[in-house]
Amino acid sequence: MAGIGFELRKILRRDTLTGVVRAYAYAGLISSGPLIMSIFGILVIGLMSLAFTIPKYAIVQFQVSVTYLIACSLILTGPLQLSFTRFISDRLFEKRDDLVLSNYNGVVLISTAASGCVGLIAVWLGFGGEPLLYRLLMIAGFVVISNIWIAVIFLSSVKQYRQILAVFFVGYGCTVAFALLLNRHGIAGLLGGFVAGHVILLAGLSGLIYRNYRSERFISFEVLQKRFAYPSLALAGVLFNLGVWLDKFMFWYAPATGSTVIGPLHASVIYDIPVFIAYVCVMPGMATFLVRIEADFVEYYDAFYDAVRTGATLRHINDMRDMMVVSIRAGLYEIVKIQAVVLLLILAFGRWVLDALHISTLYMPLLILDVIAASLQVLLLGLLNVFFYLDARRSVLKLCVAFVALNGVLTGITLRLSPDTYGYGFALTLLILVVVAVQMLDRKLGRLEYETYMLRN
């Protein structure tokens, strides 16, 4: 999301209530728009398909299949996500635009080959009893979604935010339309519509890329060269995505909480529904994160390093460092306030929401806990973003390693205890990480002047 602060500051300079509302609305749509559209798109497909003679189990199989496609594609492309973003950003800073498009094509080729091979092996070993069309659609969907993550990352790094949102809107509109047109064919029709809509989404994203960049070479792999490689970023990318999904996988395959849905794919009714609702509730926090971290913090971040480069007085440099600290604290505090309000609304209206979705109110305690966990995840994202700005890649990697380890251990403990403890593993993991990340960032900022002048001389 680096760079969106320029657009937000432009809106906020108007210093009006309308400008503030526009800034937060814009930030919310950019940060959570694709996520919200994908969640509601899948939900709408399921709800509207119930009006036809579609067995309910086929809808559940479709939704679970799509969830696995998204989760596994995120984990598989994790090594490429952050490292490729850094590569593109560095080449644009160097004015080497000629390397951008050719390396994007190279990364897409790598993603296609990796996802195609993994998908083929997984379908061959685990889905032998399923129809051939379903297996082919799963492989195609896995490849397409993996490449969509690469395209979105590329466009984010070159600040094509509005275009991404518009293409996602069109793509998911087509996904819903195609799935509803084909739903009479059962799970194959629903999945076929989903894949067809995402092909259009990928084509739209690719069109934006080819419209903005040109290259004499069609494909190249400088991104893999040792001098451009960032192993810590590649490892952090896969570990963070694995940390986010690890507790879900554990609940899906635990005998007491999971059940088989289709082929080797499991789901957990106890755990999945509250998590689904909780992630919808983080949109206000994500908007606040972008406005306060990407706008306020980045302004003082730029001022600090401009002061260093131009030889400003030590007092001015210290003042800019102090303002960075103040902006980070204010941003994190505002995220906490906004998500506290969301939590209060869930406490007040959560049962009504569950009733409206025809979900048992017994899920209410877990829903509250998941909203808290999702809010903590937004705080962690904000802190990781600051670490990235400070180029503290080792700190990010340590936090991501701890994310996977703690989530696995604490979720495993809760699964062995009573159902009343479900969800506490993920929430406690994020709470520990946020506290540790704040302490690490405090030490980092306390040594910022020394590291800027001495370690990078």
Number of C-alpha atoms within 10 A of each C-alpha: 16 17 16 21 21 15 17 23 17 12 19 20 10 11 9 11 10 11 17 17 13 15 22 22 17 20 26 21 21 23 22 20 19 19 16 15 18 19 17 15 21 21 15 14 23 23 13 14 23 14 8 11 11 17 13 14 13 20 23 16 22 23 19 18 21 20 16 17 20 16 18 21 25 22 21 19 24 24 21 26 24 22 23 25 18 19 21 24 17 13 15 16 10 9 10 11 15 15 24 24 23 22 23 23 18 19 25 21 14 16 23 19 13 16 25 19 14 18 23 18 13 16 21 12 11 15 18 13 12 12 10 13 13 17 21 16 19 25 21 20 27 26 24 25 25 26 25 22 21 25 25 21 19 24 22 20 22 19 17 18 21 13 16 21 18 14 20 24 18 14 25 23 16 21 28 23 17 21 29 20 14 18 26 16 15 21 24 23 21 28 28 25 24 28 25 20 22 21 21 19 25 23 17 19 26 19 12 16 20 11 9 11 13 15 14 9 12 13 18 16 14 17 23 16 9 9 8 15 16 20 16 17 24 19 19 25 24 21 24 22 22 23 22 19 18 21 22 21 19 19 25 22 17 17 12 12 18 20 17 14 17 19 14 14 19 21 26 22 14 17 21 15 15 22 21 14 18 23 19 16 22 26 25 22 28 26 24 28 27 27 26 24 24 27 23 21 25 22 18 20 21 13 19 22 16 14 17 17 9 8 11 13 11 12 9 15 19 15 15 21 21 16 19 23 19 14 21 23 16 16 24 21 13 16 26 19 14 17 24 16 13 20 22 12 12 19 14 11 12 20 18 13 15 19 12 9 9 9 15 10 14 11 17 18 15 22 27 20 20 25 26 23 25 22 30 26 24 24 26 21 15 24 22 23 19 20 19 16 13 15 11 15 18 14 18 24 21 13 22 24 17 19 23 20 16 20 25 19 14 18 26 17 15 17 22 12 11 9 13 11 14 24 26 20 22 29 23 18 24 26 19 14 22 22 11 13 21 17 11 16 20 13 11 16 16 14 11 15 17 11 13 13 10 9 8 7 6
